[in-house]
């Protein structure tokens, strides 16, 4: 069972090359994972998508994903439609839909990712 408070030093660092078939690097911290929880949340992550990097287009089947942009700027592919994103924007991908995210800025694109089982 996870503590009520998760300190950053207790998180698990994840570095992924070419995330979801994209390009470049994403560095993240896994704060919560499905086995830590008693609800339908599958994961809670804070990520830094490096300059020029991209999370490849992927579809969600049986779950949904929410990205909350904390810093930087980029372009999201929301079911085939490209949309600019920046600090404070939220991208919600429903079950059966797809998305990608590309860092078009000059600093890492920092975002929170929530994955919720349908």
C-alpha positions, 0 to 999 in steps of 0.5 A: 500500500502506498503512503498518503504522501509520495515524496519525489525521492520515493518516485521511480525515474523512467527514461524512454527513447522513442516513446510510443514509436515517436522520437527522442527522449522522454524523462519521467517520474512515476508517482503512482502505478495501478498496483498502488491504488484501489481505484481505476487510475492506472498511473500518475506520471510527471514527464519532461519531453525533451526538445524536438522529441515526440510521443508517437501517435497511439490509441487508447483501448480500455483506458483514457489518458489526460495530459496537463501541460505544466511548462513549454509548448508543443503540438498535439495530434488529437485524433488526426487534428493538430493543435498547439499546446502550452502551459495550462492546457489539458489534452483529454483522450477518451477510450477509442481515441488516439493522440501524440505530443511533440515538443516544438519549444526550446525547453523541455515540455513538462506535463502530467499524465493520468491514465484511467482504466475505463 
